[in-house]
Amino acid sequence: MAIAPTRPETLEIIPRHLADKLSKPDTDGIRYDKLKRTYVDLADGGTVMIRKNAGGDYQATSAIELIPSGPVLESIEGMTLWQRKAPITAALGESPQMAGHQLLPDAEDAGPGPSKRPRLDENVDAYHAEAGANHNASTLNRNPYLWASWGKTTKPESVESVQIGQLHYHIVPKGPLADRLPIVFLQHPEFAPSRFEVFERMLHEAPSLQPVATSHHAGTNTRKVDGAVRLFEKTLTHHVADAFKGFTEPTSRAVAKRLFELSSGSEEINGGGLASMMQTFRYWEGKSTIGVKGLGDPLDILPVASGSDGPRRIVPLHSPESVVHLQQLNFKPESAPAWRDYTERPTEPGQLPLLLASILGRSNYKVFLPANVDNVKLPPPTLVFNRPNHNKVYFLKLGRVETNAIEITPPRAPELADPMLSARIGVEAHQLLLAADARGDVVWLIGGVQHLPAGSPSVFIIKER
């Protein structure tokens, strides 16, 4: 069987100032110059001259050739934009992979802020560099051009927007980091992202309404639009729960809401917040080695436990079922392998740190135990743990609680000065802890198991200081 020659991948895009002189697109998306030569706007970027070939298809060409030699093009149904026509092999069952990044004509931001492209907080990965690597089957089956129908022919005056081709697109407000945000987000005409509850409901009931990312293509006057890639494949709560499998559902939701608000610096989302959340979830899920400053782990965004005023600091504990603002982390102990051993011998020395080590391990934390495991029985029960590629080290003091509150008292001596600390946590953990303390990267925690007479035992962690 004869194999058709590969079509040239290059397109001769005409300069922007010449494209602006062409007629408006007709119903088929075709535009004309003064000599009645034909042109089309590409969803993949820019404007090209076209001619019909011998087979009756439109093909990209240039003014200096008589026979078109560029890719065969076709109009996108329901739009005035055109795209490359799929090769015949696709019709025979070979599905060409859909590109995650579409190149589009240069857009001019109508909102405030100079056009700069440094990383958000100097820590956000180039979003587009990673998004394409995370395609799944559902992504590849999505129409990457649906966002094109969101545009308007007239420029909105009261909201931030960008221009792509001949149309203007309303964008999610950039927020206070407008001058440092490398990407902006096209906003669906039927959904304005606002507070956490509204955004979460949209992701659950109508995820196709979520914003679409677009950024300048480095070194060119084009934009990339990830039309086939959703910012979030599931609710924010589910993103947290999948990254930290030991969390209870209310804790996952409380962490997601706190992340939502901290990312934007407000209860309402903005473009900077969307970018921060995307990068944070990739970091938490192990898909990126770069996190966002201050959002490296749920324990980092956990506030210091607030308690009663006065000489005695009494901190209330909340049940695993309570729906409150993020104040503590609650875990599902029954799913941990060590839970059965603990319930059979709850007061035996060493059972409490081994239980917490098992629970934390399910949420992808690395827990350090001494080479001599019997040393975990030494009082007071203590754990040291961290997460891969994260500079924070967590120091967890453990206890058994039989009331609905705990009293936090200042240590009689600095914890790191305890001569038995190295034996309890292990030499490796001790060295890691000392190095982190010198950098100011130790997070001080208190946790354990709460045993209330009227309820099932629950596992909690709060931030001491």
WOZIBEL-V257086 format. One record per residue. RES is the residue in one small letter. PSI is psi in whole degrees, -180 to 180 (none if undefined). Layout:
BEGIN
res = (RES/RES)
psi = (PSI/PSI)
END
This chain:
BEGIN
res = (m/a/i/a/p/t/r/p/e/t/l/e/i/i/p/r/h/l/a/d/k/l/s/k/p/d/t/d/g/i/r/y/d/k/l/k/r/t/y/v/d/l/a/d/g/g/t/v/m/i/r/k/n/a/g/g/d/y/q/a/t/s/a/i/e/l/i/p/s/g/p/v/l/e/s/i/e/g/m/t/l/w/q/r/k/a/p/i/t/a/a/l/g/e/s/p/q/m/a/g/h/q/l/l/p/d/a/e/d/a/g/p/g/p/s/k/r/p/r/l/d/e/n/v/d/a/y/h/a/e/a/g/a/n/h/n/a/s/t/l/n/r/n/p/y/l/w/a/s/w/g/k/t/t/k/p/e/s/v/e/s/v/q/i/g/q/l/h/y/h/i/v/p/k/g/p/l/a/d/r/l/p/i/v/f/l/q/h/p/e/f/a/p/s/r/f/e/v/f/e/r/m/l/h/e/a/p/s/l/q/p/v/a/t/s/h/h/a/g/t/n/t/r/k/v/d/g/a/v/r/l/f/e/k/t/l/t/h/h/v/a/d/a/f/k/g/f/t/e/p/t/s/r/a/v/a/k/r/l/f/e/l/s/s/g/s/e/e/i/n/g/g/g/l/a/s/m/m/q/t/f/r/y/w/e/g/k/s/t/i/g/v/k/g/l/g/d/p/l/d/i/l/p/v/a/s/g/s/d/g/p/r/r/i/v/p/l/h/s/p/e/s/v/v/h/l/q/q/l/n/f/k/p/e/s/a/p/a/w/r/d/y/t/e/r/p/t/e/p/g/q/l/p/l/l/l/a/s/i/l/g/r/s/n/y/k/v/f/l/p/a/n/v/d/n/v/k/l/p/p/p/t/l/v/f/n/r/p/n/h/n/k/v/y/f/l/k/l/g/r/v/e/t/n/a/i/e/i/t/p/p/r/a/p/e/l/a/d/p/m/l/s/a/r/i/g/v/e/a/h/q/l/l/l/a/a/d/a/r/g/d/v/v/w/l/i/g/g/v/q/h/l/p/a/g/s/p/s/v/f/i/i/k/e/r)
psi = (134/142/125/142/148/133/144/139/-12/149/139/96/129/152/150/-41/-26/-38/-35/-18/-7/164/163/152/137/-169/-23/-1/8/137/158/150/-173/-23/11/22/150/145/159/153/131/139/-25/0/126/-172/137/154/145/154/155/139/-176/-26/0/1/152/139/141/143/-171/170/-15/3/146/-33/123/140/-3/-177/149/136/160/153/151/126/130/2/170/6/153/162/167/139/136/141/159/-33/-29/-36/-20/9/-7/107/113/138/136/130/136/-20/114/136/128/160/154/137/144/121/130/-16/178/164/138/159/92/159/32/167/148/122/22/16/-7/126/156/109/-45/-25/-28/-28/-41/-29/-11/19/144/-178/-42/-35/-45/-18/1/148/117/-2/9/-31/-24/-29/-4/-14/160/151/-23/144/125/141/-27/-2/160/143/167/155/129/116/-127/1/156/136/126/134/157/131/136/-32/-172/-16/29/-37/-3/5/116/-16/156/169/120/136/132/138/-22/3/121/109/135/-107/167/-49/-41/-44/-42/-40/-39/-45/-31/-43/-33/67/-18/-11/-4/156/162/134/143/143/161/139/120/129/5/172/44/167/148/134/121/72/-27/-8/120/143/-40/124/-9/179/159/-37/-41/-33/-44/-46/-36/-30/-31/83/-15/-13/146/162/-44/-34/-43/-41/-41/-39/-44/-42/-41/-41/-43/-46/-39/-34/-39/-12/24/164/-14/138/151/180/-42/-38/-41/-44/-43/-43/-44/-48/-38/-44/-39/-38/-47/-35/1/17/-7/150/2/124/180/133/128/-8/30/-21/151/-32/-24/-30/-1/124/156/134/128/143/-171/150/158/-175/-25/123/99/122/120/148/148/144/157/-24/-11/141/95/172/155/112/-25/162/129/142/159/97/-29/-20/-6/138/-30/-1/-42/-44/-39/-45/-28/-30/65/-27/0/134/137/-21/-37/-50/-34/-36/-49/-36/-40/-43/-45/-34/-32/-20/24/23/148/115/132/126/151/154/-38/100/-26/-20/-16/-13/-12/137/156/151/129/144/146/133/166/-174/146/142/19/136/-14/144/133/127/113/117/132/152/167/128/133/17/-178/19/161/154/125/119/142/142/146/-32/154/135/-38/-12/-5/120/-20/-1/-46/-38/-38/-38/-14/153/-43/-46/-38/-45/-41/-40/-44/-40/-41/-37/-38/-29/-10/30/21/133/122/122/158/138/-175/-153/131/122/103/142/-32/4/174/153/145/154/134/161/134/163/122/-45/none)
END
